[in-house]
Amino acid sequence: MNLKEKKVLNPNKKDYKRLLKHYKFTSLDANNLKEIENITKIYSKEFLDGFYKFILEFDYARKFLYNQEILQRHKIGIENWYLNLFCGVYDKSYFEKLYMISEIHVRIGLPAHYVNTAFSYVRGFVKNILLTEKKYEVLSSVDKIIDINLDILTISYQEEEQSKLLNEIVFLKNVVDNSNIEPYLQGIFDTKTLKIKKYESLMRLVDSNSKEVFSVFPYLEISKKIKLYEKMMKIMVDKTFALFSNQDIEFSINLSYEDIANEAFMKFLYEKINSYKNPKNIIFEILESDFIEDFSVVKEFTTYVRTKGCKIAIDDFGSGYSNMENILKLKPEIIKIDGSLIKNINLSEESKTIVKNIVNMAKELNAKTVAEYVHSKEVFDIVKNMNIDFLQGFYLSEPKSYFST
């Protein structure tokens, strides 16, 4: 969404009255707040000093209020807002100003948590005044007006999220309806010859209009919520198998525990494997972390696909979930070393030691190793001499459309 094109909300009388009713804000509350107007004015300088001392502890506030001119303008705006809390008149004009402030917050990218944190200070400060002045009967009214302000000053964030969510749903539906899923292939290189020996097939989503290509990762959660994920995986498998159907080279597809535990998807996948002429070229990559769900489900799957000649790779090995007992039971043909260990291996002796141990363990298990995230010459120069079987990463080859490989 282009925020510059977004219109400022203009609540009508019914809108703000509904909000007042929701918070049970009555004329008595308005009168209570009006009665403490002069008291809060007396404390306004103390409020501003404390407020800015509090918020300037946060990095974002310091970046936003980066010079005296901006800080001074901001102080004027905050002081006016603070004093208006106790004006006693909460009409259409009052609420229009709040909605305007809310829109500005979104437009400048002010984080919602910053607004919430600032309000926590305001609420505490005003309540301390009332306790000091023994104005106990006004405490409830203060809570109400602050809650109303907080509601409005964060509503644009909610609308922005809803709009973003709607756009994502429309995009994903379009992707599925038009099968706009494309396998992008990343080469996996033999360490000794530096020739591509296999490919990893990675899901990419294509926008029908712009033809722009997106990684699936930002859309995984929402695709599962709206029940499109399984369809996306089926399209991905279909297209990947079709790409390699006439090639005698190994390729891998990533599977999650959710995929393996889905009986309908497994039925589909088994049918594809059974009809594929070179199942020995298929590698299924399973995240090591997925073993913690239910190892028996993973074990049943791996046992079956191996009877067809497929291989198993453990992805992101060493990422922190290591269960050596399950690894030993699974006996993977390939162990892919987690990228977090590889990407800074030129700077970390600890990473280097861990990788050496993983390589030695893999040799004991008769498993091949792959170093992922080889993103620079410095990393490449180190890992190529660590007795690792295969290398993968942007330094060697970025994921590409099949038609450009």
Secondary structure, DSSP 8 states (H G I E B T S, - for coil): --GGG-------HHHHHHHHHHTT--HHHHHHHHHTHHHHHHTHHHHHHHHHHHHTTSHHHHHHS-SHHHHHHHHHHHHHHHHHTTSS--SHHHHHHHHHHHHHHHHTT--HHHHHHHHHHHHHHHHHHHHHTT-GGGHHHHHHHHHHHHHHHHHHHHHHHHHHHHHHHHHHHHHHHTT-EEEEEEEEEETTT--EEEEEEEEEEE-TTT--EEESGGGHHHHHHTT-HHHHHHHHHHHHHHHHTT--SEEEEEE-HHHHH-HHHHHHHHHHHHH-S-GGGEEEEEEGGGGGT-HHHHHHHHHHHHHTT-EEEEEEETSS---HHHHHHH--SEEEE-HHHHTTTTT-HHHHHHHHHHHHHHHHTT-EEEE----SHHHHHHHTTTT-SEE-STTT---EEGGG-
